[in-house]
Amino acid sequence: MITTINNPEELTTHIEKLLLIEPRFLPIYTRVGVPTLRRQRGGFSQLMRAIVGQQLSTASANSIWERLEKSELTSATPITQSSDETLRAHGLSKQKIRYVRSLIEHDIDFNALKKLPDEEVIKTLTAVTGIGNWTAEMYMLFSLGRADMLAIDDLAVKVATMDLLELAARPTPKQLKSLTNHWSPHRSAASLLLWEHYGWLKSRLDN
């Protein structure tokens, strides 16, 4: 059964059930409240934007994306009809052009993804050159709204979990998965709380 989180009320229910499993989340929840869902529309342009933003600052990525949007180069058909030179003139590197063309070639049925099990979604997305587990996890969390997705490849989640569980070292993705399996089926709520906790930890260090 595929379970999704579609509104703050559903997220609150998942958090309350998570607290019964892992009470160490209580201080975080008390401090931050119900996190924002940050839902995204998904689809081709969402994944393309993730590719464009890889290894770039937010400002640089936004600038390139604005140029692409202005020229209507954020969907498959106009990109297919455009040369590599045109795409490079809009700020895409040779490598990212290859990634975007791979995304087009795979012709993902984004509506069908909504009905696929988590493992199949990750398999489908990571088959595209340039899309790794982290991007697939973000898509599942924010575009598909999956309820049981812990972002084990995310740096902030690793750091926040290290603090939450009082670990001696930052966990690897494999370790993180093993340590948090018992949080299922509420791991998306855990991810959102951990991101909030990471922000709090970072602000303390900055001050």
C-alpha positions, 0 to 999 in steps of 0.5 A: 500500500502506498501512503502519502502525506498531503496536508499538515494534519496528516503530517501531524498524525505521522509525527505523533505516531513517530514520537511513540516509536522514537521519543527523542524527537519530542524536544525537536517537535516541541521546538519547531512544531509541524514542519512545512511540507514543501510540496512540489509539482513534480514532472519533467521540469522538476527533475531537470531543475534538480539536474541544473542545480547540481554542484551550483550555488542557489543563486547560480542555479536560479539564474540559469533556470530563469534563462531557460524558462525565458526561452521556454527550454524547460520541457522535453520537446523544445530541448530535443529540437535545440542544439547543444550550442543553444543549451550551452549558451543558456548556461548548461555545461556539457555534462548537464546537457548529457544528463538532460538528454538522458532524462528525455530519452528515458521518457518517464511516465510521471503519472505512473510513478504515483502508483509505483512502490518506493523501490520501483520509483527509485529504480526508474529515476536513478536509471537516468544518467545524472540522477542519483539516490539523493535526487530520487529521495527528494522527488519522492518526498516533495513531489510524490509526498511519500510518507515513509522516505528517510533521506539517507543520502542527505548530509543534513539528515546524517548530521541531525541523526548523529546528534539525535541518537548521540552517535560518535560519528556521522552514519553512512547511508547503510548505517542510517537505514539500519538505525532508523528502520524501526521509525517506519512507516513514519520516516518522511515525518522524521526527515522533515523534523531532522532538517529542522533540527539541522537548521537549529544546530547550524544556527547555534554554531553560527552564533 
